[in-house]
């Protein structure tokens, strides 16, 4: 069984190593030998035991009918989208770990795969080495999934964990993440929530059956989180986590977001630390099911890609039942203004006036409050309240020169 790998970076090299070094194990499990015929990369790799596999010409892969499966490990949209689309149209199954590609172009690519009776698989695109997509589609197939929540980005979880446990500033924690290889030189996709957003899109698409696009998911990163926020949350027995969430509404639409969230230490997600990820999926028959493990890393992600390659090899003449329809502009609703508990920090020049106004507006609406006369700050967690109501009440503080330091759910 000839396969090709497009890209020989962190993930692509890991895929090549597993396919070569675990060849006999893989052959035993799928009853077929897998041979890497091509590895596409523009760079030179002359010192590898498999250096003869490299090509710089995509046409070598596209025009070779003996190549039945292609593993895309290039990342990004271009040229990955064009190459993957052309491979599918040529009747080749494709597997990928490229969450950006699946989130933006998944509906189109899965449609082509279905029409050509080939497979387009992407287990590694959400949880890295955590098996979540296949169990969700297959093992939870008898359930209607109603919602999911999770920590979907290991970089931001590492940073927040360092702030919580080691009292480290955001800037210092980010620098440490970069030094340890957990964050890119340009960490924007992680710390601004874009990476988690793409994973929410894929999970929501598979959970609810219609494609969800990144621009439809309300997304907020962790760059505004301070040590004061972390310490205030801790005083309430909570931690701050970057949470990705989607939920099916009674009208058939969904709501989806990525945002920093104050999580009670009684919640299982509060104990997910370091670069680990966790995803809690709620089915109408199973209740909550949790998937936990390393969400990234060369070996973990490559193992998930290879598992998809093996799945394609076992289903070469048939199609895996993985399907959804395209979404639309009105499918995702993020202005529901539902009642939720809100975490708020406010500071004023005159603490007595701040305290009096707070008691008047929020006295009966809060479940936890800390007041600091020295710093002239009040921090509180409301009982369930609509955000519009919260904002209207906070607007009444303006006459005493207050500053809203942070609000979050």
Residue pairs with C-beta under 8 A, 6 or more apart in sequence:
1 32
1 33
1 34
1 35
1 68
1 69
1 313
1 316
2 35
2 36
2 37
2 64
2 66
2 67
2 68
2 69
3 19
3 34
3 35
3 36
3 37
3 67
3 68
3 69
3 70
3 71
3 309
4 36
4 37
4 38
4 39
4 40
4 61
4 64
4 67
4 69
4 70
4 71
5 12
5 15
5 16
5 36
5 38
5 39
5 40
5 70
5 71
5 73
6 12
6 39
6 40
6 58
6 61
6 70
6 71
6 72
6 73
6 74
6 80
6 83
7 40
7 41
7 72
7 73
7 74
7 75
8 16
8 39
8 40
8 41
8 43
8 45
8 54
8 73
9 73
9 74
9 75
10 298
10 301
11 73
11 75
11 97
11 124
11 298
11 301
11 302
11 305
12 39
12 41
12 71
12 73
12 74
13 298
14 298
14 299
14 301
14 302
14 303
14 305
15 71
15 73
15 302
15 305
15 306
15 309
16 36
16 39
16 50
16 53
17 302
18 302
18 303
18 306
19 26
19 34
19 36
19 306
19 309
20 36
20 49
20 50
22 306
23 33
23 34
26 34
26 306
26 310
27 33
27 34
29 310
30 310
30 313
30 314
32 313
32 314
34 309
34 310
34 313
36 50
36 53
37 53
37 64
37 66
37 67
38 53
38 54
38 55
38 60
38 61
38 64
38 67
39 50
39 53
39 54
39 55
40 54
40 55
40 56
40 57
40 58
40 60
40 61
41 54
41 56
42 56
44 54
45 51
45 54
55 61
58 79
58 83
61 67
61 70
61 87
62 86
62 87
62 90
67 92
68 92
68 93
68 312
68 313
68 316
69 92
69 93
69 94
69 95
69 309
69 312
69 313
70 84
70 87
70 92
70 93
70 94
70 95
71 94
71 95
71 96
71 305
71 308
71 309
72 80
72 83
72 84
72 94
72 95
72 96
72 97
72 98
72 101
73 96
73 97
73 98
73 305
74 80
74 83
74 98
75 98
75 100
76 98
76 100
76 101
77 100
77 101
77 104
77 105
80 96
80 98
80 101
81 101
81 104
81 105
84 94
84 96
84 101
84 109
84 120
85 105
85 108
85 109
85 112
87 94
88 94
88 109
88 112
88 113
88 116
88 118
88 120
89 112
89 116
91 116
91 117
91 118
92 118
93 113
93 118
93 119
93 120
93 121
93 312
93 316
94 109
94 113
94 118
94 119
94 120
94 121
95 119
95 120
95 121
95 122
95 123
95 305
95 308
95 309
95 312
96 102
96 120
96 121
96 122
96 124
96 125
96 305
97 122
97 124
97 125
97 128
97 301
97 304
97 305
98 122
98 125
99 122
99 125
99 126
99 195
99 198
99 199
99 202
100 198
101 109
102 109
102 122
102 125
102 198
102 201
102 202
103 197
103 198
103 199
103 201
103 202
103 213
103 214
104 198
104 213
104 214
106 122
106 202
106 205
106 211
107 205
107 211
107 324
107 325
107 326
107 327
108 326
109 120
110 120
110 322
110 323
110 324
112 120
113 119
113 120
113 319
114 319
114 323
117 318
117 319
118 319
119 311
119 312
119 315
119 319
119 320
119 322
120 322
121 308
121 311
121 312
121 320
121 322
122 133
122 202
122 308
123 131
123 132
123 133
123 134
123 304
123 305
123 307
123 308
124 301
124 302
124 304
124 305
124 308
125 133
125 198
125 199
125 202
126 132
126 133
126 152
126 199
126 202
126 203
126 279
127 133
127 152
127 199
127 277
127 279
127 291
127 293
127 295
127 304
128 154
128 277
128 293
128 294
128 295
128 296
128 297
128 300
128 301
128 304
129 293
129 294
129 295
129 297
129 299
129 300
129 301
129 303
129 304
130 277
130 279
130 291
130 292
130 293
130 294
130 295
130 300
130 304
131 291
131 304
131 307
132 203
132 279
132 281
132 291
133 202
133 203
133 206
135 291
136 145
136 203
136 206
136 207
136 281
137 206
137 321
137 322
140 281
140 283
140 286
140 289
142 285
143 283
143 284
143 285
143 286
144 283
144 284
145 207
145 208
145 248
145 281
145 282
145 283
145 284
146 247
146 248
146 282
146 283
146 284
147 245
147 246
147 247
147 248
147 281
147 282
148 203
148 204
148 207
148 245
148 246
148 279
148 280
148 281
148 282
149 243
149 244
149 245
149 269
149 279
149 280
150 203
150 243
150 244
150 245
150 269
150 277
150 278
150 279
150 280
151 157
151 241
151 242
151 243
151 244
151 269
151 272
151 276
151 277
151 278
151 279
152 195
152 196
152 199
152 200
152 242
152 244
152 258
152 277
152 279
152 295
153 190
153 193
153 195
153 196
153 199
153 242
153 277
153 295
154 182
154 274
154 275
154 276
154 277
154 294
154 295
154 296
155 177
155 182
155 183
155 187
155 190
155 191
155 195
155 275
156 190
156 191
156 193
156 196
156 221
156 222
156 242
157 241
157 242
157 272
157 273
157 274
157 275
157 276
157 277
158 173
158 177
158 180
158 182
158 183
158 274
158 275
159 170
159 173
159 174
159 177
159 183
159 191
159 222
160 173
160 222
160 225
160 230
160 239
160 240
160 241
160 242
161 273
161 274
162 168
162 172
162 173
162 176
162 177
163 169
163 170
163 173
163 225
163 227
163 230
163 240
164 230
164 234
164 239
164 240
165 273
166 173
167 227
168 176
169 227
170 222
170 223
170 225
170 226
170 227
174 183
174 187
174 191
177 183
177 187
178 184
178 185
178 187
182 275
182 296
183 190
183 191
184 190
188 194
189 195
191 221
191 222
191 223
192 219
192 221
192 223
193 219
193 220
193 221
193 222
193 242
193 258
193 259
194 214
194 219
194 221
196 219
196 242
196 244
196 258
197 214
197 217
197 219
197 244
197 258
198 214
199 244
200 212
200 217
200 244
200 245
200 246
200 256
200 257
200 258
201 211
201 212
201 213
201 214
201 216
201 217
201 256
203 244
203 246
203 279
204 212
204 217
204 246
204 254
204 256
205 211
205 212
205 324
205 327
206 322
206 324
207 246
207 248
207 281
208 246
208 248
208 254
209 324
209 325
210 324
210 325
210 326
210 327
210 328
210 331
211 324
211 325
211 326
211 327
212 246
212 254
212 256
212 327
212 331
212 332
213 327
216 256
216 327
216 331
216 332
216 334
217 246
217 256
217 257
217 258
217 332
217 334
218 256
218 257
218 258
218 259
218 334
219 257
219 258
219 259
220 257
220 258
220 259
220 260
221 242
221 258
221 260
222 242
222 260
224 260
224 406
225 240
225 260
225 406
226 406
228 345
228 405
229 240
229 345
229 405
229 406
229 408
230 239
230 240
232 343
232 345
232 370
232 379
233 239
233 240
233 262
233 343
235 370
235 379
236 262
236 343
236 368
236 370
236 381
237 264
237 265
237 266
238 262
238 263
238 264
238 265
238 270
238 343
238 381
239 262
239 263
239 265
239 270
240 260
240 261
240 262
240 263
240 408
241 260
241 261
241 263
241 269
241 270
241 272
242 258
242 259
242 260
242 261
243 258
243 259
243 260
243 261
243 263
243 269
244 257
244 258
245 256
245 257
245 258
246 254
246 255
246 256
246 257
247 254
247 255
247 256
248 254
249 255
249 333
249 336
253 330
253 331
253 332
253 333
254 331
254 332
254 333
255 332
255 333
255 334
255 336
256 332
256 334
257 334
259 408
259 409
260 408
261 408
261 409
262 341
262 343
262 381
262 408
262 409
263 269
263 270
264 270
265 271
268 278
268 280
268 290
269 278
269 280
272 278
272 292
275 294
275 295
275 296
275 297
276 292
276 293
276 294
276 295
277 292
277 293
277 294
277 295
277 296
278 290
278 291
278 292
279 290
279 291
279 292
280 288
280 289
280 290
281 288
281 289
281 290
281 291
282 288
282 289
283 289
293 300
294 300
311 320
337 386
337 387
337 388
338 386
339 384
339 385
339 386
340 384
340 385
340 387
340 409
341 367
341 381
341 382
341 383
341 384
341 385
341 409
342 381
342 382
342 385
342 387
342 390
342 407
342 408
342 409
343 379
343 380
343 381
343 406
343 407
343 408
343 409
344 379
344 380
344 381
344 382
344 390
344 394
344 404
344 406
344 407
345 377
345 378
345 379
345 404
345 405
345 406
345 407
346 354
346 358
346 377
346 378
346 379
346 394
346 397
346 402
346 403
346 404
346 405
347 354
347 375
347 376
347 377
347 378
347 402
347 403
347 405
348 354
348 376
348 397
348 400
348 401
348 402
348 403
349 376
349 400
349 401
349 402
350 376
350 400
350 401
351 373
351 376
353 400
354 376
354 378
354 397
354 400
354 402
355 371
355 378
357 396
357 397
357 400
358 378
358 380
358 397
361 393
361 396
361 397
362 380
362 382
362 393
365 382
365 383
365 385
366 380
366 381
366 382
366 383
367 381
367 382
367 383
368 380
368 381
369 378
369 379
369 380
369 381
370 378
370 379
370 380
371 377
371 378
372 378
372 379
377 405
382 390
390 407
394 404
394 407
